[in-house]
């Protein structure tokens, strides 16, 4: 069973990173986007360190969350923009 906490964090982190990346500005946007993704990864990994989930469960949650964010981003760009 994938970690729903990791899935939510990955969705939020990826969505925010995509928004920051497309927001314009200089090279600092890449640093900000990478920081958001790193924060989501580290917070998700806490689930393993605390013993609530195994690494594969957190990995599956991260993958599902990131895929969901990419899918919603693509759908939003195709239909809304």
C-alpha positions as a Python dict, from the first residue, in 0.01 Angstrom:
ca = {
    (1, 'X'): (0, 0, 0),
    (2, 'X'): (161, 330, -106),
    (3, 'X'): (206, 600, 152),
    (4, 'X'): (-71, 855, 109),
    (5, 'X'): (137, 1110, 300),
    (6, 'X'): (423, 1070, 51),
    (7, 'X'): (175, 1084, -236),
    (8, 'X'): (28, 1411, -110),
    (9, 'X'): (371, 1563, -49),
    (10, 'X'): (493, 1462, -394),
    (11, 'X'): (180, 1604, -558),
    (12, 'X'): (213, 1931, -370),
    (13, 'X'): (588, 1955, -423),
    (14, 'X'): (572, 1877, -794),
    (15, 'X'): (278, 2112, -854),
    (16, 'X'): (452, 2396, -669),
    (17, 'X'): (781, 2325, -846),
    (18, 'X'): (613, 2336, -1186),
    (19, 'X'): (443, 2664, -1098),
    (20, 'X'): (769, 2818, -978),
    (21, 'X'): (958, 2688, -1281),
    (22, 'X'): (710, 2847, -1521),
    (23, 'X'): (676, 3166, -1319),
    (24, 'X'): (958, 3344, -1493),
    (25, 'X'): (1263, 3506, -1349),
    (26, 'X'): (1626, 3412, -1349),
    (27, 'X'): (1821, 3103, -1252),
    (28, 'X'): (1693, 3124, -898),
    (29, 'X'): (1367, 2967, -1014),
    (30, 'X'): (1549, 2641, -1084),
    (31, 'X'): (1695, 2649, -732),
    (32, 'X'): (1352, 2720, -584),
    (33, 'X'): (1187, 2439, -784),
    (34, 'X'): (1458, 2192, -687),
    (35, 'X'): (1429, 2301, -324),
    (36, 'X'): (1055, 2231, -324),
    (37, 'X'): (1109, 1883, -468),
    (38, 'X'): (1387, 1812, -219),
    (39, 'X'): (1168, 1922, 71),
    (40, 'X'): (888, 1690, -42),
    (41, 'X'): (1135, 1403, -70),
    (42, 'X'): (1287, 1464, 273),
    (43, 'X'): (952, 1501, 446),
    (44, 'X'): (832, 1181, 281),
    (45, 'X'): (1144, 996, 391),
    (46, 'X'): (1058, 1083, 751),
    (47, 'X'): (776, 829, 723),
    (48, 'X'): (1041, 559, 679),
    (49, 'X'): (1267, 695, 954),
    (50, 'X'): (975, 703, 1198),
    (51, 'X'): (884, 345, 1109),
    (52, 'X'): (538, 419, 971),
    (53, 'X'): (617, 293, 618),
    (54, 'X'): (878, 98, 429),
    (55, 'X'): (1098, 255, 162),
    (56, 'X'): (903, 85, -123),
    (57, 'X'): (575, 218, 15),
    (58, 'X'): (711, 572, 29),
    (59, 'X'): (869, 533, -316),
    (60, 'X'): (537, 420, -461),
    (61, 'X'): (360, 713, -297),
    (62, 'X'): (616, 957, -434),
    (63, 'X'): (584, 813, -784),
    (64, 'X'): (204, 823, -778),
    (65, 'X'): (198, 1179, -643),
    (66, 'X'): (447, 1309, -899),
    (67, 'X'): (265, 1130, -1182),
    (68, 'X'): (-65, 1277, -1066),
    (69, 'X'): (84, 1627, -1057),
    (70, 'X'): (230, 1585, -1406),
    (71, 'X'): (-103, 1455, -1536),
    (72, 'X'): (-306, 1737, -1387),
    (73, 'X'): (-53, 1990, -1511),
    (74, 'X'): (-72, 1851, -1864),
    (75, 'X'): (-452, 1838, -1854),
    (76, 'X'): (-474, 2191, -1722),
    (77, 'X'): (-245, 2323, -1991),
    (78, 'X'): (-431, 2136, -2265),
    (79, 'X'): (-781, 2241, -2162),
    (80, 'X'): (-749, 2564, -1965),
    (81, 'X'): (-463, 2746, -2130),
}
